[in-house]
Amino acid sequence: MRRIPLSVPVMRGNEGRYLQECIDTNWVSYVGPFVERFETAFAQAVSAPYAVAMQTGTAALHVALLAAGVGRDDLVIVPDLTFIAPANAVRYCGADPVFVDVTPDRWQLDVDKVGRFLEQECERGADGTRDRTTGRRLAAIIPVHLLGHPVDLDPLIALAERHRLAVVEDATESLGSSYKGRAPGTFGICGCFSFNGNKIITSGGGGMITTASHDIAERARYLSTQARDDRREYVHESVGFNYRLTNLQAAVGLAQLEQLDAHVARKREIASRYAKGLADVPGVTLPGEAPWARSTFWLYTILVAPPAARTSRELIAALEAEDIEARPLWAPLHEQRPYRDARTFGLEHSGTIHARAVSLPSSVDLAAEDQERVIAAVRRSLVAVAKRSA
C-alpha cells in the first residue's frame, strides 16, 4: 500500500530551469539576480511595498522584531498555540513572551483576551505600555495566522495603536489567504513568511519579511548580511546575522511563487472534499472560515472528541497503521520547558485544542483517490468505534 504523506513539496514549474540558470551563470550564493527577482515578485504577490528575503521564517521573525525595536527585557504578546519559532525569536532579542489564549472556534489569537490583558494587567504611560506587576515594557504583538486562516486584525491593530505596540505578523502559514480582501503580513509594521518544505510554496528553506517602510526594509537587509557598514574594509557597527537567502533558493522560490494561485486553489479543493466527507462523523469538529476571511487551509486539521470514542492520538496511530501520515498540533508554548516561567493570560482553550487536533494529509498534489482513502480510514476508525461504544 502506497504511503500518503502529510504535506510534501510539488515541483512542476520552472524550478529546474531556474536552478540550471544559477549553475550556468555561477550565481549560487546569497548574491544573485534571483534574490531580487523573488523579492520583487513576492512584494507584488501580497501587495507590499517592500520584501526582503531571509534564510528561514524564524530568521525573518528575529530580524523583524529587532527592526521593530524589540530589545532586552521587553515583553511581546504571542499566542499560546503555535509552533515555537515566534517565542524563540522573541528570546533571541533578549525579550520574553507573554502567552495569550486562542479562540475556541478558529484557534487564532484571542483579540478580546489581548485587550483584557492590556487593560487589566498593564498601564499606559509617556514611555509606552508597561506590565503593572514587573514594570517591563510591552513592545510588540505577534499575531500568528494559524493553519492558513487570518487573525481578526482590525481590532488587534486598534489595540496596538492605543497601547503603542508594534505588530509583527507571523504569516508563515498563511501565504495566499486574505483578511477582508487583503493579504496577511501587510497590516503590521512587518510580516514574516516561511518557505519550508511543507509550506504552500517552498524554496527548500527560506523566509521573507514584508513591510511598507523603506527604513525597516533597509534595516532588515543590513542586519541579515552581518551588518556590514563598509563592504570593502569589512567594518561592522552593529551585531548582524548571516540570514540572507541564496540565489539557488530564491530561484526555486520564484518558480513556486508563479504557481501560488494554483496551489491555493488545490488546498481549498482538498479542504472542501474533507469537509464533505467528514461532516457527519460523530465527535469531529471541522475547521471554520470567518466571513471576513479566505483561508488556504494549509494543513487541514480537525478536532476529535467524544462521542468519537477514539482520541486524537489513537486516530493518528490508526492512520499510521494504514500508511497515512497525520500529526498533532504543537504543544501549548507555556508547557514547553524553556517557557514554563513565562507570563500567561486567559489560558482556557489552547490545551484542549492541542489534545484534540489531528492534521490530515494536505499536499497540493494529493490525489482524489488518496484523499478518499484518508476519509474512509478516518470514518472507519471513528464511526465504527463510536457505534461499538454506543
C-alpha positions as CSV (number, residue, x, y, z in Angstrom):
1,M,0.0,0.0,0.0
2,R,1.4,3.4,-1.0
3,R,2.1,5.8,1.8
4,I,0.2,9.1,1.9
5,P,2.4,11.8,3.3
6,L,1.2,14.8,5.4
7,S,2.4,17.6,3.2
8,V,5.2,17.5,0.6
9,P,6.5,20.0,-2.0
10,V,5.4,19.8,-5.6
11,M,7.9,20.9,-8.3
12,R,6.1,21.2,-11.6
13,G,7.1,24.7,-12.8
14,N,10.3,26.5,-13.7
15,E,12.3,25.2,-10.7
16,G,14.7,23.1,-12.8
17,R,15.2,25.7,-15.5
18,Y,15.9,28.5,-12.9
19,L,18.3,26.3,-11.0
20,Q,20.2,25.5,-14.2
21,E,20.4,29.2,-14.9
22,C,22.0,29.7,-11.5
23,I,24.6,27.0,-12.2
24,D,25.3,28.2,-15.7
25,T,25.9,31.8,-14.6
26,N,27.7,30.7,-11.3
27,W,25.3,32.8,-9.2
28,V,24.7,30.3,-6.4
29,S,25.3,32.2,-3.1
30,Y,23.2,34.9,-1.4
31,V,24.2,37.4,-4.1
32,G,22.5,36.9,-7.4
33,P,19.6,38.1,-9.7
34,F,17.0,35.6,-8.5
35,V,17.1,37.0,-5.0
36,E,16.0,40.4,-6.2
37,R,13.5,38.9,-8.6
38,F,12.0,36.8,-5.9
39,E,11.7,39.8,-3.5
40,T,10.1,41.9,-6.2
41,A,7.6,39.2,-7.3
42,F,6.7,38.4,-3.7
43,A,6.1,42.0,-2.8
44,Q,3.8,42.3,-5.8
45,A,2.0,39.0,-4.9
46,V,1.0,40.3,-1.4
47,S,0.7,44.0,-2.4
48,A,3.5,45.1,-0.1
49,P,5.9,47.9,-0.9
50,Y,9.0,46.0,0.2
51,A,10.0,42.4,0.6
52,V,13.4,41.2,2.0
53,A,14.4,37.5,1.6
54,M,15.7,35.6,4.6
55,Q,17.3,32.3,5.3
56,T,14.3,31.0,7.3
57,G,10.9,32.1,8.6
58,T,12.4,32.2,12.1
59,A,15.2,34.4,10.9
60,A,12.5,36.7,9.4
61,L,10.8,36.9,12.7
62,H,14.0,37.6,14.6
63,V,15.1,40.4,12.2
64,A,11.6,41.9,12.0
65,L,11.4,42.1,15.8
66,L,14.7,43.8,16.0
67,A,13.7,46.2,13.3
68,A,10.5,46.9,15.2
69,G,12.6,48.0,18.2
70,V,12.1,44.9,20.4
71,G,15.0,44.7,22.9
72,R,16.3,43.3,26.1
73,D,13.8,42.8,28.9
74,D,10.8,43.8,26.7
75,L,7.6,41.7,26.7
76,V,6.0,40.5,23.5
77,I,2.4,39.0,23.2
78,V,2.4,35.6,21.5
79,P,-0.5,33.1,21.1
80,D,-0.1,30.1,23.3
81,L,-1.0,27.7,20.5
82,T,1.6,27.9,17.7
83,F,4.9,26.5,16.5
84,I,7.7,27.5,18.9
85,A,9.5,29.8,16.4
86,P,7.9,33.2,17.3
87,A,8.6,32.6,21.0
88,N,12.2,31.7,20.2
89,A,12.6,34.8,18.1
90,V,11.4,36.9,21.0
91,R,14.0,35.3,23.2
92,Y,16.7,35.9,20.6
93,C,16.1,39.6,21.1
94,G,16.6,39.3,24.8
95,A,12.9,39.8,25.4
96,D,10.2,37.5,26.9
97,P,6.9,36.3,25.5
98,V,3.5,36.7,27.2
99,F,1.3,33.8,26.1
100,V,-2.3,34.6,25.5
101,D,-5.1,32.1,24.7
102,V,-6.6,31.3,21.3
103,T,-10.2,31.3,20.2
104,P,-12.2,28.1,20.6
105,D,-13.8,28.3,17.1
106,R,-10.9,29.2,14.7
107,W,-7.9,28.6,17.0
108,Q,-6.4,32.1,16.4
109,L,-5.0,34.6,18.9
110,D,-7.9,35.8,21.1
111,V,-8.0,39.5,20.4
112,D,-10.5,40.1,23.2
113,K,-8.2,38.5,25.7
114,V,-5.3,40.5,24.4
115,G,-7.4,43.6,25.1
116,R,-8.3,42.4,28.6
117,F,-4.6,41.7,29.4
118,L,-3.6,45.2,28.2
119,E,-6.3,46.9,30.1
120,Q,-6.3,44.8,33.3
121,E,-2.6,43.9,33.7
122,C,-0.8,46.8,32.1
123,E,-0.8,50.6,32.3
124,R,-0.1,53.2,29.6
125,G,2.4,55.9,30.2
126,A,4.5,58.5,28.5
127,D,7.0,55.9,27.5
128,G,4.5,53.3,26.3
129,T,2.6,50.4,27.9
130,R,4.1,48.5,30.9
131,D,3.3,45.4,32.8
132,R,1.9,46.5,36.2
133,T,3.5,43.6,38.0
134,T,7.1,43.8,36.7
135,G,7.2,47.3,35.2
136,R,8.6,45.8,32.0
137,R,7.7,47.5,28.7
138,L,5.2,45.8,26.3
139,A,6.9,46.2,22.9
140,A,5.0,44.2,20.4
141,I,2.3,41.7,19.5
142,I,2.9,38.7,17.2
143,P,-0.4,37.5,15.7
144,V,0.2,34.1,14.1
145,H,-2.2,33.3,11.3
146,L,-2.6,29.7,12.2
147,L,-3.0,26.9,9.6
148,G,-3.8,29.4,6.8
149,H,-6.6,31.3,8.5
150,P,-6.0,35.0,9.4
151,V,-6.3,36.5,12.9
152,D,-9.1,39.2,13.3
153,L,-6.7,42.0,12.6
154,D,-8.7,45.2,12.7
155,P,-9.4,45.2,16.4
156,L,-5.9,43.9,17.1
157,I,-4.3,46.8,15.2
158,A,-6.6,49.2,17.1
159,L,-5.4,47.8,20.4
160,A,-1.8,48.0,19.3
161,E,-2.1,51.6,18.2
162,R,-3.8,52.5,21.5
163,H,-1.0,50.9,23.5
164,R,1.8,51.9,21.1
165,L,2.8,48.3,20.3
166,A,4.5,47.1,17.1
167,V,2.6,44.4,15.3
168,V,4.9,41.8,13.7
169,E,2.7,39.3,11.8
170,D,3.7,35.7,11.7
171,A,2.2,34.8,8.3
172,T,4.4,31.8,7.8
173,E,1.4,29.5,7.3
174,S,-1.0,31.9,5.6
175,L,0.5,32.9,2.2
176,G,-2.4,33.1,-0.2
177,S,-5.0,33.8,2.4
178,S,-6.8,37.1,2.9
179,Y,-8.4,39.2,5.6
180,K,-11.2,41.4,4.2
181,G,-9.6,41.1,0.8
182,R,-6.0,42.0,1.9
183,A,-3.1,39.7,2.4
184,P,-2.0,38.9,6.0
185,G,1.6,40.1,6.5
186,T,0.7,43.6,5.2
187,F,-1.1,45.0,8.2
188,G,1.6,45.3,10.8
189,I,5.0,47.0,10.8
190,C,6.4,43.8,9.4
191,G,5.0,40.5,8.1
192,C,7.0,37.3,8.1
193,F,6.7,34.3,5.8
194,S,8.2,30.8,5.5
195,F,9.2,28.7,2.6
196,N,9.9,25.5,4.5
197,G,9.4,22.2,2.6
198,N,5.9,21.7,3.8
199,K,4.6,25.3,3.2
200,I,2.2,26.2,0.4
201,I,5.3,27.3,-1.6
202,T,8.8,26.3,-0.8
203,S,12.4,27.2,-1.6
204,G,13.7,24.2,0.3
205,G,14.0,26.5,3.3
206,G,13.7,30.3,3.5
207,G,11.6,33.2,4.6
208,M,10.6,36.7,3.7
209,I,9.9,40.0,5.5
210,T,7.3,42.4,4.1
211,T,6.9,46.0,5.2
212,A,5.6,49.3,4.0
213,S,8.7,51.1,5.5
214,H,11.8,51.7,3.3
215,D,13.8,52.2,6.5
216,I,12.7,48.9,8.0
217,A,13.4,47.1,4.7
218,E,16.9,48.5,4.6
219,R,17.5,47.7,8.3
220,A,16.4,44.1,7.6
221,R,18.9,43.8,4.7
222,Y,21.6,45.3,6.8
223,L,21.1,43.1,9.8
224,S,20.7,39.9,7.7
225,T,24.1,40.5,5.9
226,Q,26.3,40.6,9.0
227,A,25.6,44.4,9.4
228,R,28.5,45.4,7.1
229,D,28.9,49.2,7.0
230,D,31.9,49.2,4.8
231,R,31.9,46.3,2.4
232,R,35.5,46.9,1.2
233,E,37.1,47.3,4.6
234,Y,34.7,44.9,6.5
235,V,33.6,47.5,9.0
236,H,30.7,46.5,11.3
237,E,29.0,49.0,13.6
238,S,26.3,46.5,14.8
239,V,25.9,42.9,15.6
240,G,24.5,41.3,12.4
241,F,23.4,37.8,11.2
242,N,24.1,35.5,8.3
243,Y,20.4,35.3,7.4
244,R,20.2,36.1,3.6
245,L,18.6,33.7,1.2
246,T,20.8,32.1,-1.5
247,N,20.3,32.7,-5.2
248,L,19.7,28.9,-5.6
249,Q,16.9,29.0,-3.0
250,A,15.4,32.2,-4.5
251,A,15.3,30.6,-7.9
252,V,13.2,27.7,-6.5
253,G,11.1,30.2,-4.5
254,L,10.3,32.3,-7.6
255,A,9.3,29.3,-9.6
256,Q,7.0,28.2,-6.8
257,L,5.5,31.7,-6.4
258,E,4.5,31.5,-10.0
259,Q,2.2,28.6,-9.0
260,L,0.8,30.1,-5.9
261,D,-2.8,30.7,-7.1
262,A,-3.0,27.1,-8.4
263,H,-1.6,25.8,-5.0
264,V,-4.2,27.8,-3.1
265,A,-7.0,26.6,-5.3
266,R,-5.9,23.0,-4.7
267,K,-5.7,23.5,-0.9
268,R,-9.2,24.8,-0.9
269,E,-10.4,21.9,-3.1
270,I,-8.8,19.5,-0.6
271,A,-10.5,21.3,2.3
272,S,-13.9,21.1,0.6
273,R,-13.6,17.4,0.0
274,Y,-12.6,16.7,3.6
275,A,-15.5,18.8,4.8
276,K,-18.0,16.9,2.7
277,G,-16.5,13.5,3.7
278,L,-16.2,14.1,7.4
279,A,-19.1,16.5,8.3
280,D,-21.3,13.7,9.8
281,V,-18.6,11.9,11.8
282,P,-19.6,11.9,15.5
283,G,-17.2,13.9,17.6
284,V,-15.3,15.5,14.7
285,T,-15.1,19.3,14.6
286,L,-14.1,20.8,11.2
287,P,-12.1,23.9,10.8
288,G,-14.2,27.0,10.2
289,E,-13.7,30.1,8.0
290,A,-14.8,33.5,9.2
291,P,-17.0,35.6,6.9
292,W,-14.2,38.2,6.6
293,A,-11.5,35.6,5.8
294,R,-10.3,33.5,2.9
295,S,-8.3,30.6,4.3
296,T,-5.8,28.5,2.4
297,F,-6.4,25.5,4.8
298,W,-2.6,25.0,4.7
299,L,-2.9,21.8,6.8
300,Y,-6.4,20.6,7.1
301,T,-6.9,20.0,10.8
302,I,-9.9,18.5,12.7
303,L,-10.7,18.2,16.4
304,V,-11.6,14.7,17.7
305,A,-13.6,14.4,20.9
306,P,-16.3,12.2,22.4
307,P,-18.6,10.6,21.1
308,A,-15.8,9.6,18.7
309,A,-14.5,7.4,21.5
310,R,-11.1,7.3,19.9
311,T,-8.7,10.1,21.0
312,S,-6.8,12.2,18.5
313,R,-3.6,10.2,19.2
314,E,-5.3,6.9,18.8
315,L,-6.6,8.2,15.4
316,I,-3.1,9.2,14.4
317,A,-1.9,5.7,15.3
318,A,-4.7,4.1,13.4
319,L,-4.0,6.1,10.3
320,E,-0.3,5.3,10.6
321,A,-1.2,1.6,10.6
322,E,-2.7,2.2,7.2
323,D,0.3,4.1,5.9
324,I,-1.3,7.5,6.2
325,E,0.7,10.3,7.8
326,A,-1.2,12.6,10.3
327,R,0.1,14.6,13.2
328,P,-1.0,16.6,16.2
329,L,-0.7,20.3,16.6
330,W,2.1,21.9,18.6
331,A,2.0,21.6,22.4
332,P,1.0,24.9,24.0
333,L,4.0,27.1,24.4
334,H,3.6,27.7,28.1
335,E,4.1,23.9,28.6
336,Q,7.5,23.9,26.8
337,R,10.4,23.7,29.1
338,P,12.1,26.9,28.0
339,Y,8.9,28.9,28.7
340,R,7.4,27.4,31.8
341,D,8.2,30.5,33.7
342,A,6.7,32.9,31.1
343,R,3.8,35.2,31.8
344,T,0.4,33.9,30.6
345,F,-3.1,35.3,30.4
346,G,-6.5,33.7,30.0
347,L,-5.5,30.2,29.0
348,E,-8.6,28.1,28.5
349,H,-8.6,26.6,25.1
350,S,-5.1,26.1,23.8
351,G,-4.6,22.9,25.8
352,T,-7.9,21.4,24.7
353,I,-7.3,22.2,21.1
354,H,-3.8,20.6,21.2
355,A,-5.2,17.5,22.9
356,R,-7.9,17.0,20.2
357,A,-6.3,18.2,17.0
358,V,-5.3,16.0,14.1
359,S,-3.8,17.4,10.9
360,L,-4.6,15.3,7.8
361,P,-2.7,14.8,4.5
362,S,-2.8,18.1,2.6
363,S,-0.2,18.0,-0.1
364,V,-1.0,20.2,-3.2
365,D,-0.8,17.1,-5.3
366,L,-2.9,14.9,-3.1
367,A,-4.8,12.7,-5.5
368,A,-8.6,12.4,-5.1
369,E,-8.4,8.6,-4.6
370,D,-5.8,9.0,-1.9
371,Q,-7.9,11.6,-0.1
372,E,-10.9,9.3,-0.3
373,R,-8.7,6.7,1.3
374,V,-7.9,9.1,4.1
375,I,-11.5,10.0,4.6
376,A,-12.6,6.3,4.6
377,A,-9.9,5.5,7.2
378,V,-10.9,8.3,9.5
379,R,-14.6,7.3,9.2
380,R,-13.8,3.6,9.7
381,S,-11.7,4.4,12.8
382,L,-14.1,6.9,14.5
383,V,-17.6,5.9,13.3
384,A,-17.1,2.2,13.8
385,V,-15.6,2.7,17.3
386,A,-18.4,5.1,18.2
387,K,-21.0,2.6,17.1
388,R,-19.4,-0.2,19.2
389,S,-19.3,2.2,22.2
390,A,-23.0,3.2,21.9
